[in-house]
Every structure is written in structure tokens, then in C-alpha cells.
Amino acid sequence: MRFEDQRLKLVETMKSKGITDALVLSAFAKVPREDYVLPEYREYAYRNQPLPILEAQTISQPLMIAIMLSELKLQKTDLVLEIGTGSGYQTALLANMVSEVCSVELLDTLSLKAQKTLKQAGFKNIYYRIGDGWQGWIQAYPPHKEFNKIVVSAAAEEIPAELCAQLAEGGIMAVPVGKGSSQTLFIISRENNELRYQEHVPCAFVPLVRDPR
């Protein structure tokens, strides 16, 4: 089956699993996941499962990405902070959906490879920072101080305070929290300058590593 057909089949699977956000489904229909996986895993690109990438990291399960992005209630005018560029797949999905994406990745090998892939894909609304995701968007260009939406693609041991501080009024953050197999997706919103926390679904992500330097 052609990759294009597999991609549309994946979208239909997502619909059957309860994903209804038209913006999310449209992005998944557009972005070629096969471009963001290692060559030896291209034939598995549209299986609904995580796959290995460089540096012992993974490209997340498509359905889990779709759940997180749906919970963010993304709008085309949004400024989004992504923690964990990884392969760049989720970054590409976001860039198809919103005004601007600022993506942070600790591992320079991953960031530089993703930047190359995303630039080849023609995206011009993505900015990058190589550094500690726990700190969010600091000492980076553009010099944004807050974001409408924040999505974290690795499991934090606790909810990162610095990321909460960068969530704008009316904003939403999706972040996996926990250790090992005991992880929960948290949806955090800022309303009237107060943070509200909602536990959503169990999940499984690689750890959000702090920069030891």
C-alpha cells in the first residue's frame, strides 16, 4: 500500500478512536511520517506505535500525539511552544496547524537532523532552540515570553514550573508527568491568572531529561 493510502487509513483509525478535531486530522493527512523515521523503519511509519529514532529516543505513537494536540484546542493564530523536537514529526504537524512553533530539543544531533528535514519540507514558521526543555524558551529568537499553547513530548517527573510561567492567559499545556510506567497526561490551563490541572489519560513517554550542565 502506498504511503499516501496508509496515511489516510491512519486518519480513519484516529477518527474511530474518537479524534474529531478537524485541524488535527487535516495535519495528519498532510504530513508524511515516513520522512521523520529512520530508513530501516519507513515500512512501519503508519503503524499506530512509537518507533526508535536517533539517540535512544522515539517518535511517539500517532494516536497519543493526536490526543495531546486535540486537548490543546489549537487555533490557526496560536503561538506554540514544543518541548522535545525529536524527529520533527510533531513539529511538522503543529506547523501545519498554527501561526508559529518554537521547538526546544536538548540533544543537538536530533535538533539539527530535524531542522534539516523540516527546512527541506519548506516550513518557514518554525524556530529552534537547542537546550534544556525544563527551562522552556529562554535566550532564544524570537524573544517570546509566553505562549498560547505548550506541548511536552517527554515525561517530566513533576510539572515544570518554568513552563507553567510561560503559559499565556487562556493558554493550555499538555504534559506527561510521572516515572517509568506510571505516567499520566496532564492538561493544564491558565484562567484568570490561575493554573488549573486536569489528569487525562495514562501514557508512556521517554523521560524529560534535565541538562546536567
WOKAJO-V671692 format. One line per field, one symbol per residue. ss: DSSP state (@ for helix, = for strand, . for the rest). psi: psi as a letter, one per 40 degrees, with the letter a starting at -180 (. if undefined). burial: # if it has 16 or more other ideal C-beta (glycine too) atoms within 10 Angstrom, else .. Layout:
ss->???
psi->???
burial->???
This chain:
ss->..@@@@@@@@@@@@@@.....@@@@@@@@@..@@@@..@@@@@@......==.@@@.==..@@@@@@@@@@.......=====.....@@@@@@@@@..======..@@@@@@@@@@@@@.....=====..@@@...........==========....@@@@@.=============..==========..=========....=......
psi->hiddddddddddddddeehehdddddddddhgddeeiideedeedeigiiiiaiffaihihddddddddddefiideihhhhhgdbeedddddddedidihhhhhdhdddddddddddddeehefhiihhahddeagifihifidiidihhhfihidihhdddddehiheihhhhhhiibegihhhhhihhffihhhhhciiihiiihhihe.
burial->.....##..##.##....#.#.###.##..#.#####.......##...##.#...################.#...#####################.########..##.###.##..#.#..#.##########..#...#.###########...#..##.###..########....#.######............####.#.....
